[in-house]
Amino acid sequence: MKHYCYEEWVQYVKNDMNDQKREQLETHLYTCDQCLEQYLQAMAANETSLPILSNESNFTDLVMAEVSKKKEALPDTVGNLDTMPIVHLVPDTVNNINPMTKVPSVPNTKQVGRKPTNRKKPFYQQAAFHYLLAAAATLLLTFSGAFQSLATYAKSVESPIQVQEKKPSVTEGVINKTFAWMDSLEKKEANKK
């Protein structure tokens, strides 16, 4: 991957390059974190030379309003708004701006709250199709006996487990036999007296 040097990013920030080179750098920014870091450093270093917004709080709202106006007026060119100069988008909101300065990336209107079109969805994407499919699967499982076998399995799981007699451990057996032997000895002694 080719990386661009800091000086090229400074030229990009100052808008001292042709459109083709600018486009290459913008595309590269999407994939390279190292160059993005250099771009941010160039922006910070040249922050004082960048244009000043006269009304910062309403700038985004005005840009989005202009984008929606342009989208309604020119439906064929909506996809090209990312290369449109900012002066054309919002003419009266920016002071001291170079007419050649472009917005690095205006959001594509496909991502920004587009009005839904009234295209008919295919039959397999409609809710009625999904309900019919679920009903057909339920009927198929019912008549095939799948639910019956599930009910039988559930009964076997719910039924109490039959407790088998616990076999005493070897130690318990030895102790029990010892006590039994001692009891028999005591009985014999008691009978002799």
N, C-alpha and C positions, 0 to 999 in steps of 0.2 A: 504494500500500500504506500503510495506516495504521500509524503507529508509536506505541508507548506511552511515556509519559514515565517518568523515573527514580522519581518518587514513586509511580506506580502499581506499579512493580516492587517497591518497598519494601513497599507494602501487600500485595502478593502473597506476599512472603517472610514477612511477619508474620501472614499469614492474616486480614487485615482487610477482606475483600471477600466478596461473595456468590458462590455456586457458579457462576452463569451467567457472571459476569465472569471468575472464575478459569479456567473452561473456555476462554473466548475467549483469554486470555493464554497458556495452555498450548498451544493450537492455533497461535497466532501464533509461538511460540518455534521451531516446527519449520521455519518458512520464512524467518525474519528474523535475520540475523547481527548487525545493529545492536542490536536489542532483546535478543538473547541476551547481548551484551556488557554492556548495562545491567543485565540480570538478574544476571549474575555479579558485577558491582560491588555491587549491592544485597545479594547473598548475603554477599560479603566484608565489607561494612560492618555487617551485622547478624549476623555469625557468632556473637557472644557470646550473643545472645538466642535462638538456636536450641536445640532440645532436645538433651540429651547422652545418648549411648548408654552403657548400663552395660557391655555386653559387645560391643565393636566387632568383635572377630575372628570371632565366631560369628553376627553379625547377618544377614549375607547368607544363610548356610546355613539359619538359622532361618526367614527370610522365604520362601525357596524351598521349604522343607519344608511350611510352612503353605499356600503356594500349591498345592502338589501335593495336600495333604489337602483343601483347598477344592474343587479340580478334581474329585477323586474323589467327594466328597460331593454337590456341586452341579453336575452336568454341564451344566445349562441356563444357568447364570449365570457360566460361566468367562470369557466375553468381557468381563464387567463388572468384573473385578478391578482394572483401572487406576483406578477411582474409589472403591474400597473404602478406608475409613480404615485407617491402619497399626495402630491399636489392635486392630482386629478380626483383622488378619492375624497379628500376633505380640503377644499380650497381655502376656506377662511379660518381654519383653526390653528395653523402653524405659522409662526413668525420666523424670519431669518432662516428660511430653509432653501437649500440649493435645489433648483428645479430638477437636477439630475438625481437627487437622492431618492432611492426606492425603498419601499418597505421590504425588509429581508424575507419575510414570509407572512403574508396576510392569510389567515385560515381559509382553506377551501370551503366554499359554501355548501358542499356536500356534507361537511361535518358540522357546520353551524346551522342550527335550527331551520332547516329547509321546510317549506310548506309541503305537507304530504300530497302526493299526486293521487288522482282518483283512478289509478290503474287497478284492474280486477286481478286479484290474487289467483294463482292456479288452484284447482280443486283440492289438491293434497295439502295446501297451506291454510285451508279454511277450517274453522272450529267444528262445523257440522261433520266434516269428513273424519276428524279425530274422534268425535263422539260415536259415529257409526262404526268405526274401526274398533273402539273399546267394547261396544255392545256385541259385535260379532265375535270378538275374542272371548268374552264372557260366556256367550251361548255355546261356543265350541268347547270351552273347558267344562261347562256344566254337562253337556251331553256326552262328552268323552269319559266322564267319571273322574276327572282330575280332582274335583272338589270333594268327591266321596272318599278318595284315598287320602286326601289331606285331613278330612274329618276323622278317619280311622286312626291315622297317625297321631293326631292331636289327642284322641281318647287314650291311646297307649301311653302318651307322654304324661297325661294328667292322672292316670290311674296310680294308686299308691304302689310303691315298689315293695314287693314281698320281702319281708325281713327273714333272712335265713338265720338259723341259729349260729350264734357266734361261737366259734371253736376257741376254747381257752388256749392260751399260750403255754409253752412248755413249763415255764416257771409257775404259772397258776396251777397247772396239773400236779406238779411236784408238791406244791404247798397244800393243795386239797388232799392228796394222798397221805401226806404226812399228818395232817390234822385227823383224817379218818383213822389212820393207824393208831395215833395217840388216843383217840376216843375209844377205840376197841380195847386198847390196853387198860384204860381206866375202867371200862365196863368189866373186864375180866378181874381186875383187882377188887372192884366193888362186889362181884359175885363170890369171890373167895372169902371175904370177910363175913 
